């Protein structure tokens, strides 16, 4: 069964995360399939833009704790979205947690319904939002990131829009996306590619400078005793030992 389904409407290729059994968690298999689908869409001259969406009530629950992708594979996926010569638009109608927020930040445009919720839950299982910081830090309000990185609090779509994590939110996300997708369809392919290159230059500088260090940090934290306790507590639906 495919974990990423593909459909196309008027030159917009929709890639749908379709792994409901684990709330579209970023498993090694899903990351691999999504990277392959992005590569194909990037090469296809019939594709003007890519929409990234999901089945179920969760866009992505973050890294799959039972089958996590190697940190360098997640770095490569995030960079691929940023470097792709075609705009990538996230369409969110559910919850986003941890690593899923990295996918949103890597996209050029991100829209969500007002029912969506967001949280950087890494600190609560004993790790840090290391790799996903590569697209997040250059694009998101630093004061907001400090709060939500350090506390793991949940926040809503209005707050996500205020902080720059989202481009827009609305009760009906498809109504909000309609003029955006129409604009992309009316734009020249080469002009889109060069304009995206201008917009992503700073983000790619962060990848070039920090990817190796953040990948090493992620690997170190995920193998730590605190992470083992945090992940065990999460899977057992209990508080971690350090909770006071």
FENVEN-V587633 format. One record per residue. N is the residue number from 0. RES is the residue in three letters. SS is DSSP state (~ for helix, > for strand, _ for the rest). PSI is psi in radians with two decimals (none if undefined). D_CENTER is the distance of its C-alpha to the mean C-alpha in whole Angstrom. Layout:
n=N res=RES ss=SS psi=PSI d_center=D_CENTER
n=N res=RES ss=SS psi=PSI d_center=D_CENTER
This chain:
n=0 res=UNK ss=_ psi=2.31 d_center=22
n=1 res=UNK ss=_ psi=2.44 d_center=19
n=2 res=UNK ss=_ psi=-0.17 d_center=16
n=3 res=UNK ss=> psi=2.01 d_center=14
n=4 res=UNK ss=> psi=2.69 d_center=17
n=5 res=UNK ss=> psi=2.29 d_center=18
n=6 res=UNK ss=> psi=2.85 d_center=20
n=7 res=UNK ss=> psi=2.35 d_center=21
n=8 res=UNK ss=> psi=2.05 d_center=23
n=9 res=UNK ss=_ psi=0.97 d_center=24
n=10 res=UNK ss=_ psi=0.10 d_center=22
n=11 res=UNK ss=> psi=2.02 d_center=19
n=12 res=UNK ss=> psi=2.07 d_center=17
n=13 res=UNK ss=> psi=2.13 d_center=15
n=14 res=UNK ss=> psi=2.07 d_center=13
n=15 res=UNK ss=> psi=2.08 d_center=13
n=16 res=UNK ss=> psi=2.11 d_center=11
n=17 res=UNK ss=_ psi=1.16 d_center=15
n=18 res=UNK ss=_ psi=1.13 d_center=15
n=19 res=UNK ss=~ psi=-0.40 d_center=17
n=20 res=UNK ss=~ psi=-0.44 d_center=19
n=21 res=UNK ss=~ psi=0.45 d_center=16
n=22 res=UNK ss=_ psi=0.75 d_center=14
n=23 res=UNK ss=_ psi=0.63 d_center=11
n=24 res=UNK ss=_ psi=2.64 d_center=11
n=25 res=UNK ss=> psi=1.44 d_center=10
n=26 res=UNK ss=> psi=2.90 d_center=13
n=27 res=UNK ss=~ psi=-0.69 d_center=15
n=28 res=UNK ss=~ psi=-0.78 d_center=16
n=29 res=UNK ss=~ psi=-0.74 d_center=13
n=30 res=UNK ss=~ psi=-0.74 d_center=11
n=31 res=UNK ss=~ psi=-0.76 d_center=14
n=32 res=UNK ss=~ psi=-0.69 d_center=15
n=33 res=UNK ss=~ psi=-0.70 d_center=12
n=34 res=UNK ss=~ psi=-0.72 d_center=13
n=35 res=UNK ss=~ psi=-0.75 d_center=16
n=36 res=UNK ss=~ psi=-0.69 d_center=15
n=37 res=UNK ss=~ psi=-0.71 d_center=14
n=38 res=UNK ss=~ psi=-0.81 d_center=17
n=39 res=UNK ss=~ psi=-0.78 d_center=19
n=40 res=UNK ss=~ psi=-0.64 d_center=18
n=41 res=UNK ss=~ psi=-0.55 d_center=18
n=42 res=UNK ss=~ psi=-0.31 d_center=22
n=43 res=UNK ss=_ psi=2.03 d_center=23
n=44 res=UNK ss=_ psi=-0.25 d_center=25
n=45 res=UNK ss=_ psi=-0.06 d_center=25
n=46 res=UNK ss=_ psi=2.15 d_center=21
n=47 res=UNK ss=_ psi=-0.63 d_center=21
n=48 res=UNK ss=> psi=2.87 d_center=17
n=49 res=UNK ss=> psi=2.30 d_center=14
n=50 res=UNK ss=> psi=2.28 d_center=12
n=51 res=UNK ss=> psi=2.05 d_center=9
n=52 res=UNK ss=> psi=-2.81 d_center=10
n=53 res=UNK ss=> psi=2.79 d_center=12
n=54 res=UNK ss=_ psi=2.86 d_center=15
n=55 res=UNK ss=_ psi=-2.97 d_center=16
n=56 res=UNK ss=_ psi=0.20 d_center=15
n=57 res=UNK ss=> psi=2.15 d_center=12
n=58 res=UNK ss=> psi=-0.93 d_center=9
n=59 res=UNK ss=> psi=2.36 d_center=8
n=60 res=UNK ss=_ psi=0.11 d_center=10
n=61 res=UNK ss=_ psi=-2.83 d_center=8
n=62 res=UNK ss=> psi=2.43 d_center=11
n=63 res=UNK ss=_ psi=1.93 d_center=14
n=64 res=UNK ss=_ psi=-0.35 d_center=17
n=65 res=UNK ss=_ psi=-0.41 d_center=19
n=66 res=UNK ss=_ psi=1.11 d_center=18
n=67 res=UNK ss=> psi=2.56 d_center=15
n=68 res=UNK ss=_ psi=2.66 d_center=14
n=69 res=UNK ss=_ psi=2.50 d_center=16
n=70 res=UNK ss=~ psi=-0.64 d_center=14
n=71 res=UNK ss=~ psi=-0.45 d_center=15
n=72 res=UNK ss=~ psi=-0.67 d_center=14
n=73 res=UNK ss=~ psi=-0.70 d_center=10
n=74 res=UNK ss=~ psi=-0.79 d_center=11
n=75 res=UNK ss=~ psi=-0.68 d_center=13
n=76 res=UNK ss=~ psi=-0.81 d_center=10
n=77 res=UNK ss=~ psi=-0.74 d_center=8
n=78 res=UNK ss=~ psi=-0.65 d_center=11
n=79 res=UNK ss=~ psi=-0.74 d_center=12
n=80 res=UNK ss=~ psi=-0.76 d_center=10
n=81 res=UNK ss=~ psi=-0.70 d_center=11
n=82 res=UNK ss=~ psi=-0.30 d_center=14
n=83 res=UNK ss=_ psi=2.34 d_center=15
n=84 res=UNK ss=_ psi=0.13 d_center=18
n=85 res=UNK ss=_ psi=2.53 d_center=17
n=86 res=UNK ss=> psi=2.44 d_center=14
n=87 res=UNK ss=> psi=2.18 d_center=11
n=88 res=UNK ss=> psi=2.14 d_center=11
n=89 res=UNK ss=> psi=2.36 d_center=8
n=90 res=UNK ss=> psi=1.97 d_center=11
n=91 res=UNK ss=> psi=2.21 d_center=10
n=92 res=UNK ss=_ psi=0.20 d_center=14
n=93 res=UNK ss=_ psi=-2.71 d_center=13
n=94 res=UNK ss=> psi=2.64 d_center=12
n=95 res=UNK ss=> psi=2.27 d_center=8
n=96 res=UNK ss=> psi=2.56 d_center=9
n=97 res=UNK ss=_ psi=-2.08 d_center=9
n=98 res=UNK ss=~ psi=-0.44 d_center=6
n=99 res=UNK ss=~ psi=-0.50 d_center=4
n=100 res=UNK ss=~ psi=-0.46 d_center=4
n=101 res=UNK ss=~ psi=-0.67 d_center=4
n=102 res=UNK ss=~ psi=-0.78 d_center=1
n=103 res=UNK ss=~ psi=-0.79 d_center=4
n=104 res=UNK ss=~ psi=-0.51 d_center=6
n=105 res=UNK ss=~ psi=-0.48 d_center=6
n=106 res=UNK ss=_ psi=2.66 d_center=7
n=107 res=UNK ss=_ psi=-0.63 d_center=11
n=108 res=UNK ss=> psi=2.42 d_center=11
n=109 res=UNK ss=> psi=2.21 d_center=10
n=110 res=UNK ss=> psi=2.51 d_center=12
n=111 res=UNK ss=> psi=2.73 d_center=13
n=112 res=UNK ss=> psi=2.77 d_center=16
n=113 res=UNK ss=_ psi=-0.14 d_center=18
n=114 res=UNK ss=_ psi=-0.20 d_center=18
n=115 res=UNK ss=_ psi=2.58 d_center=14
n=116 res=UNK ss=> psi=2.80 d_center=14
n=117 res=UNK ss=> psi=2.57 d_center=11
n=118 res=UNK ss=> psi=2.40 d_center=12
n=119 res=UNK ss=_ psi=1.64 d_center=12
n=120 res=UNK ss=_ psi=0.09 d_center=14
n=121 res=UNK ss=~ psi=-0.81 d_center=14
n=122 res=UNK ss=~ psi=-0.42 d_center=18
n=123 res=UNK ss=~ psi=-0.22 d_center=19
n=124 res=UNK ss=~ psi=0.23 d_center=19
n=125 res=UNK ss=_ psi=0.31 d_center=20
n=126 res=UNK ss=_ psi=-2.95 d_center=18
n=127 res=UNK ss=_ psi=2.69 d_center=16
n=128 res=UNK ss=_ psi=1.17 d_center=12
n=129 res=UNK ss=_ psi=-1.20 d_center=13
n=130 res=UNK ss=_ psi=-0.70 d_center=11
n=131 res=UNK ss=_ psi=-0.22 d_center=8
n=132 res=UNK ss=~ psi=-0.35 d_center=11
n=133 res=UNK ss=~ psi=-0.85 d_center=11
n=134 res=UNK ss=~ psi=-0.40 d_center=9
n=135 res=UNK ss=~ psi=-0.82 d_center=9
n=136 res=UNK ss=~ psi=-0.71 d_center=13
n=137 res=UNK ss=~ psi=-0.25 d_center=14
n=138 res=UNK ss=~ psi=-0.13 d_center=13
n=139 res=UNK ss=_ psi=2.59 d_center=13
n=140 res=UNK ss=_ psi=2.16 d_center=17
n=141 res=UNK ss=~ psi=-0.62 d_center=18
n=142 res=UNK ss=~ psi=-0.69 d_center=20
n=143 res=UNK ss=~ psi=-0.76 d_center=17
n=144 res=UNK ss=~ psi=-0.71 d_center=15
n=145 res=UNK ss=~ psi=-0.79 d_center=18
n=146 res=UNK ss=~ psi=-0.90 d_center=19
n=147 res=UNK ss=~ psi=-0.53 d_center=16
n=148 res=UNK ss=~ psi=-0.80 d_center=15
n=149 res=UNK ss=~ psi=-0.44 d_center=19
n=150 res=UNK ss=~ psi=-0.40 d_center=19
n=151 res=UNK ss=_ psi=0.22 d_center=17
n=152 res=UNK ss=_ psi=2.66 d_center=18
n=153 res=UNK ss=> psi=2.49 d_center=16
n=154 res=UNK ss=> psi=2.84 d_center=16
n=155 res=UNK ss=> psi=-3.14 d_center=16
n=156 res=UNK ss=~ psi=-0.56 d_center=15
n=157 res=UNK ss=~ psi=-0.78 d_center=18
n=158 res=UNK ss=~ psi=-0.68 d_center=17
n=159 res=UNK ss=~ psi=-0.60 d_center=13
n=160 res=UNK ss=~ psi=-0.73 d_center=15
n=161 res=UNK ss=~ psi=-0.64 d_center=17
n=162 res=UNK ss=_ psi=-0.15 d_center=15
n=163 res=UNK ss=_ psi=-0.02 d_center=14
n=164 res=UNK ss=_ psi=-0.67 d_center=10
n=165 res=UNK ss=_ psi=2.69 d_center=11
n=166 res=UNK ss=_ psi=-0.71 d_center=14
n=167 res=UNK ss=> psi=2.80 d_center=16
n=168 res=UNK ss=> psi=2.72 d_center=16
n=169 res=UNK ss=> psi=2.79 d_center=19
n=170 res=UNK ss=_ psi=-0.71 d_center=21
n=171 res=UNK ss=_ psi=1.80 d_center=20
n=172 res=UNK ss=~ psi=-0.55 d_center=17
n=173 res=UNK ss=~ psi=-0.58 d_center=19
n=174 res=UNK ss=~ psi=-0.71 d_center=22
n=175 res=UNK ss=~ psi=-0.59 d_center=19
n=176 res=UNK ss=~ psi=-0.36 d_center=18
n=177 res=UNK ss=~ psi=-0.89 d_center=21
n=178 res=UNK ss=~ psi=-0.49 d_center=22
n=179 res=UNK ss=~ psi=-0.87 d_center=19
n=180 res=UNK ss=~ psi=-0.61 d_center=19
n=181 res=UNK ss=~ psi=-0.73 d_center=23
n=182 res=UNK ss=~ psi=-0.71 d_center=23
n=183 res=UNK ss=~ psi=-0.66 d_center=21
n=184 res=UNK ss=~ psi=-0.48 d_center=23
n=185 res=UNK ss=_ psi=-0.04 d_center=26
n=186 res=UNK ss=_ psi=2.52 d_center=25
n=187 res=UNK ss=_ psi=2.37 d_center=26
n=188 res=UNK ss=~ psi=-0.83 d_center=24
n=189 res=UNK ss=~ psi=-0.67 d_center=25
n=190 res=UNK ss=~ psi=-0.70 d_center=25
n=191 res=UNK ss=~ psi=-0.78 d_center=21
n=192 res=UNK ss=~ psi=-0.79 d_center=21
n=193 res=UNK ss=~ psi=-0.62 d_center=23
n=194 res=UNK ss=~ psi=-0.70 d_center=21
n=195 res=UNK ss=~ psi=-0.67 d_center=18
n=196 res=UNK ss=~ psi=-0.69 d_center=19
n=197 res=UNK ss=~ psi=-0.75 d_center=21
n=198 res=UNK ss=~ psi=-0.48 d_center=18
n=199 res=UNK ss=~ psi=0.00 d_center=16
n=200 res=UNK ss=~ psi=-0.78 d_center=19
n=201 res=UNK ss=~ psi=-0.64 d_center=18
n=202 res=UNK ss=~ psi=-0.76 d_center=14
n=203 res=UNK ss=~ psi=-0.54 d_center=16
n=204 res=UNK ss=~ psi=-0.66 d_center=19
n=205 res=UNK ss=~ psi=-0.73 d_center=17
n=206 res=UNK ss=~ psi=-0.84 d_center=15
n=207 res=UNK ss=~ psi=-0.71 d_center=19
n=208 res=UNK ss=~ psi=-0.70 d_center=20
n=209 res=UNK ss=~ psi=-0.14 d_center=18
n=210 res=UNK ss=~ psi=-0.79 d_center=16
n=211 res=UNK ss=~ psi=-0.78 d_center=19
n=212 res=UNK ss=~ psi=-0.73 d_center=20
n=213 res=UNK ss=~ psi=-0.56 d_center=17
n=214 res=UNK ss=~ psi=-0.77 d_center=16
n=215 res=UNK ss=~ psi=-0.72 d_center=20
n=216 res=UNK ss=~ psi=-0.79 d_center=19
n=217 res=UNK ss=~ psi=-0.82 d_center=16
n=218 res=UNK ss=~ psi=-0.72 d_center=19
n=219 res=UNK ss=~ psi=-0.79 d_center=22
n=220 res=UNK ss=~ psi=-0.69 d_center=20
n=221 res=UNK ss=~ psi=-0.38 d_center=19
n=222 res=UNK ss=_ psi=0.13 d_center=23
n=223 res=UNK ss=_ psi=2.76 d_center=24
n=224 res=UNK ss=~ psi=-0.67 d_center=27
n=225 res=UNK ss=~ psi=-0.68 d_center=25
n=226 res=UNK ss=~ psi=-0.69 d_center=22
n=227 res=UNK ss=~ psi=-0.76 d_center=24
n=228 res=UNK ss=~ psi=-0.77 d_center=25
n=229 res=UNK ss=~ psi=-0.77 d_center=22
n=230 res=UNK ss=~ psi=-0.65 d_center=21
n=231 res=UNK ss=~ psi=-0.75 d_center=24
n=232 res=UNK ss=~ psi=-0.73 d_center=24
n=233 res=UNK ss=~ psi=-0.83 d_center=21
n=234 res=UNK ss=~ psi=-0.50 d_center=22
n=235 res=UNK ss=_ psi=0.02 d_center=26
n=236 res=UNK ss=_ psi=0.87 d_center=25
n=237 res=UNK ss=_ psi=2.92 d_center=27
n=238 res=UNK ss=_ psi=2.52 d_center=26
n=239 res=UNK ss=_ psi=2.82 d_center=26
n=240 res=UNK ss=_ psi=-0.47 d_center=29
n=241 res=UNK ss=_ psi=-0.12 d_center=28
n=242 res=UNK ss=_ psi=2.34 d_center=28
n=243 res=UNK ss=_ psi=none d_center=31
